[in-house]
Amino acid sequence: MMYDVNRVREDFPILSREIYGRPLVYLDNGATTQKPRQVVEAMVDEYYNVNANVHRGVHFLSQQATDLHEASRETVRRFINARSTSEILFTRGTTESINLLAFSFGEAMVKEGDEVVVSAMEHHSNIVPWQMMCERKGAQLRVIPITDEGELQLEALEGLLHERTRIVCCTQVSNVLGTVNPVKEVVRRAHERNIPVLIDGAQSVPHMKVDVQDLDCDFFAFSGHKVYGPTGVGVLYGKEEWLEKLPPYQGGGEMIKNVSFEKTTYNELPYKFEAGTPDYVATHALATALDYVSGLGMENIEAHEQELTRYALERMQQIEGMHIFGDAKERDAVISFQVGDIHHLDMGTLLDRLGIAVRTGHHCAEPLMRRLGIEGTVRASFGLYNTKAEVDALVEGIERIRRMF
Ligand code: PMP
């Protein structure tokens, strides 16, 4: 099938907006993606025609809302190829998924003197929850270093794994450098020592086919809003044998079997981890988004974005004073850069005046910024609807700003 990006763009009303009288060039997809009509319409339709609280109702609408919600779980399961829907927990997003895991895993598995391994290129969301848990438990955070090219130092990982290591937490794709990490190899090495692995999939799920059984990771987290779905919903995948062992994260409705003032027993998976009314409209819309990208074909999306990234790198490298951070052999649709000594904030602000939306700053990866010896970068990140013409607009914009300075 030919991937027709102009056809695809028609599904995204926001892309025809003008910003300061210029066509919007949206290159902030790493932060959040725009929503296709299909996703927004699924939400409107559910609120207009179905809305009722899930699970607890005998009435028709409650049944229908529950069916949509649970069908969405099956869609997520299929999308990441989990074994069972018991392994799919709905959360508010990657951050909540990791907080849930850090809390529950910490309670059950971590003792004083134990260690948790993260990588030097993690987002704060995959650092701080582990740090908080380590502080509570008297455990230590250890860090897999990276090379100057922005790749994991796998040999160093070997040295970090030992009998006190409880879990390894690593992003599949860096939200700053675009590095695609060899997470399957990380899992293999950790599993040789019976250590479980969490993969942060926030930046991989939108761009490539993910198969959690093939990766063999024990936990996997991602956000709906970065994969063309709504805000406020995300997923934590966990192998059933792990989730069975971990205690609940929050208490309340739906996560219980029986409650008395003496003792509460907990619901079965996945509900044990889902206290309170879930955002059932968002879960349905997330499933709609996953069906949408599946319909386009993840391999087509990946090929399109890889081509776009290659083209952007090639053109950007020709700009005088251009410094691109990260030069991993395998990389994704994220490009962090600085031009000469132009401050990233100035660059971002001036690009915005040209209708070009990029992100500036530390990208919630302050330890990585410190490793790179910088305070921030400008980041352009591509999505399935971006075009070469938009890359050209970015390059011309950067050139124009460079000449101003
Ligand atoms: N991990 C990575 C790699 C990310 O890029 C992000 C979002 N910037 C997050 C975690 C956090 O995602 P969310 O804010 O949707 O919870």
Residues whose N, C-alpha, C, O or C-beta is under 5 A from the ligand:
A	BS01	PMP	G30 G93 T94 T95 E96 H123 S125 T171 V173 N175 D200 A202 Q203 S223
